Amino acid sequence: MANFTRRSVLRGSLGLAAAGTLARPYIANAAATTAEVWWPQGFVPEEDAAIKKAVADYEKASGNTIELSIMPFAPLRQKIVAAVQSGVVPDMFPSNPGEIIALYAWDDKLVDLTDVV
């Protein structure tokens, strides 16, 4: 069993979020041409517009499709918990909230993306 510290879990959570953002082209090119992404709703409309633009730019550059679902924090949290419990998860979701990600890391339910990042 690995020895987890608060700092290592936080670093891993940030790394997972960055890996998901940066690895999209590599993962999409290696697997299917459609990816399902769940994203938290922004506090201002510009945040949602920015993620939608990033997804549109990626789709245009790669030819792949992103099924983006933007939802408020509480429903997203419930949906993530239910998805991991059932085993039917999206291709990417943010490492938020940190306490849930720490539990998934502890249970070895996360995938290491260092080979594609």
N, C-alpha and C positions, 0 to 999 in steps of 0.2 A: 504494500500500500504506500502510495506517495505521501509525502509530508506537505500539506498545503498551508500556506500562510495567507493572511489577508492580502498582502502585497502581490503574491504570486497569482491569486485568483483574480484580483483586479487587473493585473497585467495581462493575464490570459483572456479576460473578458474584452479588454480593449483590443487585444490582438485578434480575437475572433471577429469583432466588428470590422476591423480594418481588413482582415483577410477576406471576409465576405464581400466587402466593397471592391477590393483590388483584384480578387480572384475571379470575378464574374466572367470576364472574357475567356479565361483558361478553362474554367469549369464548363461553361456553356459550349465551348468548342470541343471539349473532350466527351461530353455526354449529349443529351437531347438538345433540341433547338429551342425548347420552351422551359422557362424556369419560373417557379412560383415564389414570390417574395412578399413577406408581410412587413409592413413598416408603420411606426407610430405616427399618429397625426401630429402636425406641428402646432405650435402655439399661435403662430400667425400664418395667414394664407401663403406668404412667400416661401415658407419652408416646404409646404406641400408642392408648390409650383416648382421649386428647385429639384426635388427628388423626381418629380414627373419628367422634368426636362432632362435630367441625368439618364433616366431610363430610356427616354425617347432617343437621346443621342447615342446611347449604347446600342439600342435596337437598330438604328440606322447604320452605324459603323459595322456591326457584326452580322446583321441579317437574322439574328436570333430574336426570340420573343420573350418578354418578361410579363408575367401576370402579376401586376402590382396591386396589393390590397393595402390601403391606408386606413387605419382605424384608431380610435381613441385608446389611450394607454390601458385603462382598466379592462375593456373587452379584449385588447390584444394580449394582455397578461393571461387572462382566462383561456384564450384560444391557444396560446403557447403551451400552457400546462396541460390542457386536454389533448393537444396534438402529441406531445411527448409521451404522455401516459398511454395513448392509443397506438403509438408507433407510426402514425400517418402524419408526417411533418412536411413543411414546405422546404424548398431548396435553400432558402435563407430567411432568417429573421434576426433582428438586432439583439445584441447581448444586453438586454434590458428586460426586466430588472435584474440587478446584479446578484441578488440572493438566489433567484431561481437558477441562473447560469452556474453559480457556485455548486448548487445541489446536483445539477446535471453533470458537471465536471467530476464531482465526487463519485457519482454513480457510473462514470465512464460512458456517458450518453452523447458526448460531443465528438466531432470528427476533427482531427489535426489536419490543417491545410498547408503546412509548411512546405510540402513538396510541390505545390502549385503556386505559391506566392513567392 
